[in-house]
Amino acid sequence: MQTISSCVFLLVCVIFLLLSENAKIAAAAAGNNGVYIVYMGSASRTDFLRLLTSVNRRNGNAVVRTYKHGFTGFAARLSEQEAHAMRQRPGVVSVFPDPILKLHTTHSWDFLVSQTSVKIDSAPKADPPTSSSQPFDTIIGILDTGIWPESESFRDEGMPPIPSRWKGTCMAGDDFTSSNCNRKIIGARFYESSESDGIRFHSPRDGAGHGTHVASTAAGSAVANASYYGLAAGTAKGGSPGSRIAMYRVCMADGCHGSSILAAFDDAINDGVDVLSLSLGAPNYYKPELTTDPIAIGAFHAVEKGITVVCSAGNDGPTPGSVVNDAPWILTVAASTIDRDFESDVVLGNKKVIKGEGINFSALESSPVYPLIHGKSANKSSTSEDSARICSEGSMDEALVKGKIVICESSEEGGGSYWQGQAETVESLGGVGIVLIDDQTKLVAEKFTSPITAISSKDGDEVLAYVHSSRNPVATILPTLTVINYKPAPAIAYFSSRGPNPAVLNMIKPDISAPGVNILAAWLGNDTNSTPQPENSPLFNVISGTSMSCPHVSGVVAMVKSQNPTWSPSAIKSAIMTTAIQTNNLESPMTLDTGSVATPYDYGAGEISTTGALKPGLVYETSTTDYLIYLCGRGYNRSTIKSIANTVPDGFDCPKDSNADYISNMNYPTIAVSELKGSESKKIVRTVTNVGGDGATVYKVSVDAPGEVDVKVIPEKLEFSKNNQKQSYKVVFTSTVSTLKKEAFGSITWSNGKHRVRSPFVVTSESSKSED
């Protein structure tokens, strides 16, 4: 796993063993003091109470959590034998070990608003609505590390009274009382067990910063003159500044417990939130089955109750198939860059200026007067040049390093996470700075504790050539400057997890991309551990990850909900996806950090538009039955499906010939087709609803298809006679080659001259792989 920002990992992530599924489950159970989640779906209260009583009778301290609002069940300390026996009890749907998930860790909103104009359409270009213009009072629930209520981002001046429909509470605890809530923070809960160690606050108060950053990104009030020690200066504001915040602190020092996550979902459903935002999930190498995934299970019930659930896609990119939180009822978010850069240049003795990246507050002279040495040239006689090349501990001679700027290359194993050790090594030997050659670290502005800058491998070659050709090479490292209007942007961040899920090639994930690199937002008011100036804690911080992109989308969801309060979660998702942007601020196709053109496996439908989603024209509404058919297509039977959905309709059963094609025919805003070979054709059906407010209108289709696939849309026109009318169309995909050598991407766009409704598609000859 690649480290995105040291701040993102203030909470220690649990490393799951890369073993068989049984070994993983056993390890998880052992690591959680035998805590199991007993999920009972829609079991009767009698069955629930009978089982709960029997557990309490055996051990009065066994029950950790109970679930009773959105679904039924509990979490308890059980032996393996007891857990096995529990599965046979009346009303029990599934029993599984309590997993530990991890966090996926201003100007970004201004960039999104301006970036909307890059897309050639007639979407309104107005600023996002503020609290005074929102006809419906939206509430964003956030499952994270807690909140720092004193931040200016959570001021409630000018906000109307709390909605009467709100049923939540403001829990008291360490350094947190009900008075810490206001008309902005209207709810705050925390979840922890008696075994929880290393907790800074036993309350909803944030001891890590992550939750505060996320909450202010989604719904923070506007704060003028915000910055990180003068960098990224401007007005910091959330995506939906008029929305309310409800914080559910589910993460502790050892991670985010599944039992706590389910409890937060259960409470949030009853409290009355409109949106749930989760910047956390399982690591790529330990994706739980849907039947044992607390986020997938909790999200399903929330969506059933009309709550839109937004989740981060994960930080395990650029590995293909690394996306997590990819259930179709979840809005899954990738991370992209913005047009702001943090530049810290290297000035060489030959007056050449090399562009560097990173945040440092270098006090070095601006003139190149410091001796410059390559790490491998400072190696001890007892160590290898390869060790010194990456500035490993104990590899370099202090006499050769002292007083110099050292060039350190990246570790192939450490990637973008190794610089902390390199910095400590060089500093301990008396070095005055580091020029780090690392393509990954260069792409995310790490906050360096000393004069350090990251440069690309290409620029590194130039610096090394200078060192080797000069008798007395010298250099200096300049302090960081903020660069605005950086191009090209957006681009997909290297760390952002990629699709598709190898087990589900018939669905495109992630769904959307949003800013997640170098995002400025609110921070702890007393942070002395992770900042370059411990005596002067920052009120705002800059961090990166899909953790940061997720709340950007949550803010837009709240904004769309405020304008369209009767829309379902799937309609809101569709509005966001079908109005997404695929071009950057050079009016060219969006790219990866490498410069290659991005695909739907990288960004889903594209980069989110803050205004287009307010007037989408048409929407694709995905029903609960669609989701059940999806589960059938995944190979689950009716009994297993009940472990996720407790309201399976009477008489529903999976089709006898359930296969991946059923997933392709789910009424989703994107289309994915697998196993298309030879001259075979596959037919996909979609249904759209007219929400454009135009009454009678006609939409015409345009198709952008690759040469290897013939795509026909029937009919080519959709005629609507009134608002909210539904119309269906069919897409026929036919391969023009015997076997597609790689995925074929394209799009289908409907337009009535005012609205453009775009659905990307992917076609492959491959078949989905079974999960381990």
N, C-alpha and C positions, 0 to 999 in steps of 0.2 A: 504494500500500500504506500502511496506517495504522500508525503506531508505537504499540506497546502499552506498552512500558516501555523507558527508555533502557538498562536493564541487559540486556534481551533482545537488544539489538543490539551487545553488546560484540564479537561476531564480525561482521565486515563481510559483508553479503549481496551476492552478485553480482546485478547487474541484467540480466536477459535481455532481448534486443531484441524489441520487439513487431513482428516481421516474419513472413514466410512460414516454414513449417516448415523448408524447406531452408536459409533464411538463419539460422534459430535454430541448426540443427545445425552449420552451418559456423562460426558465431560461437563455439559451445561448443567445437568442436574446436580452433579457433585459440587460444581463451583458455586451453586446457589443454595447450599445448605438443604438440598432436597426439596426446594419449593417447586410445586407443580401447579399449573393452571388447569382448573376443572371447568370446562366450558359446557354449559347446559342449554345454550340456545334459547328456545322458547318453552322450556320445561315448566311444568305447573309449579306454583308456589309451594304446594304440598311436598312434591319431590325434592325441591330445593331445600326447604326447611328440614325435612327428614334427614337428608344427607349432611347438611351443615351441622345439625344437632349431633349426629353420630361422630363426626370428626371432633367437635368440641368436647364431647364426652370422653373421648380417648385422650385428648390433649387440649387443654383449655387455651394454649398458646399456639396451636397449630395453624389456625386461619390467619392469613396475612391480609387478604383483600376479599371483599364481596362485591358482586356486580348485580344490579337489580333494576336499572333504568332502561337502557337500550337493549340489554340482553341479560341472561341469567347465568350465574356461575360464581366461582370463588377461586382464590389462590391459597394453597396451604402447604405446610411442611409434611411431606409424605415419604415413606420408604418406597423403593421400587416395587415391592410386593403390594403395598397399599395402593399405589398408583395403578398398577395392573388390575387389582380387584375393583377399583373405583370405576374403571371403564365399563364394567359389567352392570353397574347400578342403574336403576330406572331414571330416565331423564338426562343421563350423561351422554353428551355428543362426542366429546374428545377430552383427553387428558394428556398434557405435554409439559416438559420441563420449562421453567421460567427462563427465557433467553435474555441475554444482555446485549442490547444494541448500542450503537455509537453515534455521536454527532457527526454531521457532514459539514465541517467548517472550512442629502447630499446630491451629489452630482449625478449619480446613476439614474435618478428619476428625470432630471433635466435632459439627459442624453436620450432616454427612452421617448420622451415627448417629442424632441426634435427629430429623432430617428424615424418617427412615424411618417414624416414627409418623404422619406426615401421611397416608400412604397407608392407605386402609381395607382391610386384609386381615389375615390371621392369621399373617403372617411373624414369625419369632422376633425379639424385641427385645433380645437379648443383645448385649453388646459384641463386636466382632470378636475372633476367636481370637488369642491371643498365642503366642509361640514354644513355651511349655510345653504348649499344647493342640493344636498342629498335628501330626496323625499323619503327614504327609508333608512332607519338607523341600524347600521350593520355592526355585528359583533364578531371579532376575530379571536378565536381561541388558539393559543399557542402552547404546544407541548415541548418543553425545553428545560433550561437550567434555572429558570426563575427570572426575576426582574428587579432592577434597581429603580425604585419608584421616584427617587429624588431627581432623576435626570430631567432636564428641561424638555426633552422630547415627550414627556408624559404629562405636561401641563394640561389643564382642562379649561383654561379661560375661554369663555364664549360658547362652551358646549352646553347643549340643552340637558334637562334632567335625564337620568338613566331610564331606559325603556322599561315600562311596567311589566313587560313580558319576561324580563330577566329574573331568573330564579337562583342565580349563583351566589357565592359567598366570598368573603375576604378573610381567609384563615390567619389567625395570629400565631406568632412563633418568635424565634430569636430575632430581635431588632426589626420586627414587623408587626404592625397592629392594623386594625380596621381603618384607622385614619390614614394609612399609606395608600389606600384606594381612594379614587375620586371619580369624576365623570369620564375620565379617559381610561384609567385602569379600574374596571368595574368588578373584576373578580380575580382572585388569586388563591390557588390551592397548592399544596405540596404533598408528595407521597414518598414515604421512606419506611424502612423496616428497622427493627431494634438492632439488627446486626450492622447497620450502615456505619461505616467508618470514614474518617477523613472529611466529614461534612463541615463546611465553614459556617453555614447557617441552617438550623433546623426550622425552616420557615420558607415562604415563597421567595425570600430575598435571594438574588443572584450572587453566587460567590465565584463565578467563572467568567461572566461577561457575555457569553454566547447568547443566552436568552434575551438579554437587554438589547443587544445588537439586532437580533432577529425581530423583536417586537417593534423597535423604532423604525426598522426598514419597512415593515408592513403598514404601520399605522401611526408613526410618530408625528407629533405636532411640529410645525415649522419652527426651526431654531436658526436665527441669523448668526453669522460670524462663527459658524462651527468649523473646526479643523482638527487635524492631528499635529499638534505642535507647530501650527502654521501651514502645514501641508494640506492639500485638498480643501482649501478654504472656500466657504460659501454658505448657503442656506441648506441645512439638513432637514429633510422632511420625509415622511412615510408615503407610501403609494396611495393610501386612503386616509388622509389626516383627520377626517371627520369620523372615522370608525372608532368603536370602543375596543379595548383589549381585555381579554381574560387569560391570565397566565396559569398554566398547569405544570408545575415543576415536577418532572418525572425523571430527571437525570441527576445522578450523584457522582461521587468520585470514581466509582468503578463502572460507570456507564449508565444506560437507561434500561431499567428492568421492564420486561414485557408485561409483568403483572401490574406495574404502575401505569404503563401506557394504556392497557385495557381499562384500568380504573378511571383514568383521565377521560378516555372516550366515553365511558359510561356516565360520568358526571357531566361532561360537556353536552351530551345529548339532552340530559335533563335540564341543565342550566339555561339552554336556549341560544347557543352560539349559531352563527350563520356560516362561518368558515372555520376550518381547522387547518393549522399550518404545522407541519412536522419536518424539521430540518435534521432528521436522524434516520437511521435504518441499519439493516444488517450489512456486514462487509460483503464484497463480491464473492469471496470464496466460501461464504457460509450463508447461502440463500435458503431460508426456511421454506418448507412446503406451505402452500396457501393455507392448509388446514392447521398449521401450527405457527402461523405468522400473526402476532398480535396486532400489527399495523393493518394488515389486510383484513383481518376479522373485524377489528374495531371500525375501520373505515367503511366496510360494507354496511354496517348498521347505521353509521352516521349518515351515509348517502341515502339509505332508505328513509331517513327522517328529514331529508331535504337539506342536509349540510354538505357543502362542497369540501372535499379533503384534498389538500395540496401537499405533496411530499418532494423532497430532494431526491435526485436520481443516483446520488452517490459520488464519491471522489476517487474511484478506482480506474479512471481512464488513463490512457487512451485504449485500454484493452477492449477489444470487441466483445459484446455480450456481457459487459460488466454492470449494466443498469440494474438497480434494485427498486423496490416500491413500484412494481410495474403491473399491478392488478388494474384492469380496465376501469374500475370505479374510482381510481386515484388519478389525480392530475399530476403527472410526473415531470419534474423540472430539471433541465440541464443548465450548465453555467457558461456564460459568455463574458467577453471583455467589454469595457466601455471606452470612450474616447479620451480618457485621462490616463496619463502615464507618470510614473515617478522615476525621474532620470538622475542618476548619479554617475558623472563621467570620470574617466581616467584621462589625465593629461600626461603624455609621455615627454621625455626630454627632447625629442625631435619636433616638439610642438604639435604633434598629432593628437587629436581629441577622440577618444574611443567612447562611444555611448554605452553607459552601464545602467543597470536597473537595481532598484532596492531603495529602502528607506534607511538613511543613516544621517547623523548630524556631525559629520566630520569636522574636526577642528584643525586639520592639517593645513599647512600653507597652501595657497592657491597656485603657487609656482611649483614645477616639478623638481623638487630638491631632495627627495628621499630615494635612497638606493633601492633598486628593483631587482628581485631575484626569483628565479623559478624554484619551486619547492624541491624538485629533484636535484637541483644543483647545491642544495643545502643538506643533502642526506648525510647521515652518519656513516662511517665506514662499515659499521656492523649491520646496517639496514639496506634494503633494496631501494633502488631509485623509484620503483613503482609505488612503494609506500610513501616516500617523500613527495612524489609527484602529486598525490592527493592530500598531502599534509597530515598524514596519520600521526597519532600520538606516539612519541618516542622515536620518530623517524628522522628528525632533523637536528642539526647541530646548532645549539643556542648561539655560539659565536658568529655563525654565518647568517642568522636570522635577525639578531638584535638590531633595532633601529631601521629595519628595512620594511618595504612593502613586499609581501610574498604572493607569488602567483600560484594558486592552488587549482588543480583540475578536479572535476567531479568524480565521485566514486560511482562506478557502474552499478554497484549494489545499493548504495545510499540514494543515488539520484538527487532529487531536490531536497532531501531531508538531512544531508550530511554536514551542512555548513556550520552548524553549532559546534560540532566537535573540532572542525578545522579552525574556527575562530578561537576556541579555548586553547588549542595547541599553539597557534601563532602568538597569541597574547602572552601565554606563559613563558615563551622564549624571548619576549621583548620586541616582537614585531609590531610595527606601527599601523599596519593595514593589510588588507587582503584584496587581490583581484581574483575573483572566483570565476573560472570558466565552466559554466553550467547552463545548458540551453533550457533546462526546466526551471531552475531558480530564477533565471532572467525573465521568465514569463509571468511570474507572480512577485509582487514587491514584498520580499521578506523584510522584516524590521530588524536590521542589524544593530548589535550593541556596540560596535566600534566601526572605524572607517573600513567598510567592506562594500564592494559593488560586484554585481554579477554581469558578465558579458557573454556573448554567444561564442560558440566554438569557432566560428568563422573569424570574429574579431580577435579571439584568443590566438589564432595563428599569426595574426599581424603583430600582436603584442610580443609573442614569443620570438618572432623574427627580429623585432627591434632589440630584444634582450640579447639574442645570440650574435647580432651584428654590431653591437655597441660595446666599446671598451668599458664605459662607466654608465650603464643604464640607470636612469632615474625616472621618477613619476610622482604624481600625487593623486589623491582621490577627493573629488569635490563633494560638498554636501548636496543632499537631494533637492531637486526643484520639481514643482508640479507643472506638467505639460498638458495643456488643454487642446482639444481638437486633434487628438492623435488619430492617425489613419494607418491601416484600415481598422474599422471597428463597426459593429461587433465581430468578434471571431470566437470560435468555440475554444474554451480553456482546455489545456492538455489534460488536466486532472478530471474533467467532467466525464462521468461514466457513460459508456456507449451502448447502443442497442445492437442487434435485437437480443432478447432472451432466447438462447439457443433452443429452448423447449417450446417457444411460442413464436415461430417465424411468421405466423398469420396475424400479427398485430405489431404496429410500429410503436416503439417506446425508445427514448422518452417522448413526451407529448409536445413540449415547448421548451424554448431556452429563454434565459433572462440574465441580467447582469449578476455576476458572482465573483468577479476579480477586483481586488483592491477597493472594497466597498466601505465608505465612511458611514458610521452610524453610532448611536449612543453606547456608552461603556460604563463600567463601574466607577463610582466616585472616589474609591480609595485603593485603586490598583497600584501596588508598589512592586509587583513581581515581574510583570511582562512588558515593562516600558523602559525606554532608555533614560528616563529622568524620574527615578523613584520618588524624589522629593516633590515632584509636580505631576500628580496623576492626571492623565488625559480624560476629558469628559466625553470624547469621541475617539473611536479607534478604527483602524483600517485592517480588515481581514478578508480572506477569500475562501471560497468553497461553494458547493451546491447548497450548503446551509444558507448562503447569502442570496442565491438566486431564488430559492423557494419563497421567501417572504415578499420578494418583488411581485411574484405572481399572486400570492395571497392578497396583496393590496389591490391588485387589479380585479380579482374575483370579488372582493368586497365592494369595489367601485361599480362593477357591473350589477351586482346584487342590489345596490342602493338605487339604481335606476330601473331595475326590472325585478322587483321583489317576489313576483310569482314564478320566476323561472326556476326550473329544476337544476340540480348540480350538473347534469349532462348537457343541458342547454347552455349554461354558463361556460362549461368546458369547450363546447363546440364554438361558441362565439369567440373565445380566445384563440383557439387553434386555427379556425378558418380565416381569420383576419391577420394572421402572423406575417412577419416580414422575412424575406429570404435574401435581401441585399444589404450591403454595408454602406458606410458613408462615402465611398467612392463610386456608388451606384453600380457596384459589381457584385457577383454572387458571394454570399458569406463563405468564409473559409475556416479552416482549422488553424491552430497556432503555427503549423508548419507551412501554411500557405496553400495547401491543397483545398479544393472546393469541398465544402461540408455537404453532408447528405442527411436525409431524415433519420438515419441511425445515430447521427450526432446531435441534431437539434429538434427532431420531431417535425412539427409543422413549420418551425422557424422561430424567429425572435419575436417576443411578445410586443404587441402594439397597445399603448395605453388608451388610445381613443377608438381605434377600429372596432374593438370588442363591444363598445357601447351600442353600435349600430351594425350588426352582422348581416342583416338581410334575411338569411336562412339559417336554421340551426338543425343539427342532427341530435335527436333525443334518444338516448340509450336507456332501455327499460330494464327493470329487474329481471325479467324473463331473458333479455339479451345476456345479462351477466350469468344467469344460470346455464344458458346454452353454451356460453364460453367455458364454464366449468365442465360441462359435458364433453366439449371438444378437447379439454385437457386430459380426459380419461377418467374423470371422477364419476361415480355413480350417485344415485339420489341420496343414499345413506351418507356418503362422504360429503356431499354438497351441504348437508345440514350442519356440518361442523363449521361452515362459514356463514351460511344464510339460514337463520332460524325461522324464516317465514316462507318456506318453499310452498307454493300454492298446492292445494289439494288436487290430486290427479296429475300433477306435473311429474314427468319422468324423462330421462334422457332419450333422445332418438336412438333406435336400435343400431343405426349406422353412424353414430357420432364419430366425427373426425375433424381434422383441422379446418376443413372448408366451412364448418359451422362457425368457427371463430372469425373467418374472413367475412362472413355475412352478418356479424354483429353490427348494429347500426351505429358505427363509430365514425368520427370525422376524418379519419385516415383509412387507407385500404392497404392490406398486405395479402399477397397470394403466394403460396408455396407449391412445390411439386408440379410446376408447369413445364411439361416436356413435349418434345416433338411438335406435332400439329394440334395438340390437345387445346381445348378452350375451357375456360372457367368463367362462370357467371356469378356476378356479385350484385346484390340488391341493396339500395340505400333509400331512405325516406327522409325528406326534409320538411321543415315547418316554416311557413312564411311569417316572420316576426318583424319585417322591415317597416311596418306601419303604412305601406303604400296601397293597401287594399288590392285591387285588381292589378296584376303586374305579370310580365313575362320574363323569364330567365332563359338565356341561351348558354350552351355549353361550349367550352374550348378545351382541347386536350393537348397536353405536352407529353409525348410518348417517345421512348427510345426506339431505335430502329429494330431492335431484336423482338419487340412486342407490338402486336397490332391491338389497338384499343378502340372499341366501339361503345358509344353511350346511346342508350335507347330509352326514351326519346331524346332528341337533341334540344327540345324546348320544353320548359315546364310552365304551364299557364295557371296562374292563381287568380281566383275571382274574389278573394277576401283575405283578411288577416287571419293568422293562426290556422290556415288551411294546410293540409299535408298533401304532398305529392311524392310518388316513388319513381325511381329510375333504375335501369339495369346497366351494368358495365360488363362487357364481354372481353376477356383477355385471351389472346391467341399468340403463342410463340411462333416467330418466323424462322427460328433456328432449332436444330435438334435438341441442344442443351444449352441453357444460358450459362456462360462461363463465369459470370458474376451477377450480383443483384442488379436489376434494371429499375431505375427510379424515374418517376414522372409525376404529373399532376392533372387533376380535373378541376376546372374552374367554371362556376356558374355566375353569370352577371346579367343584371337588368339595366345596366348603364349607370346605376347609382351605387350598387353594392357589388363587391366581388367576393365570392365564397369559394375558397380554394381548399382542395383536399389532396395532399400528396399521396402517391402510391409507390409500392415496391413489389416487384415480382421476382421470384427465384425458382430455380429448378430443385433446390434442396428441400429436404423434409426436416421437420422439427426433430430434435434429439430428445430422447427420454431423459428425465432427470435422475440423478443418482439416488 
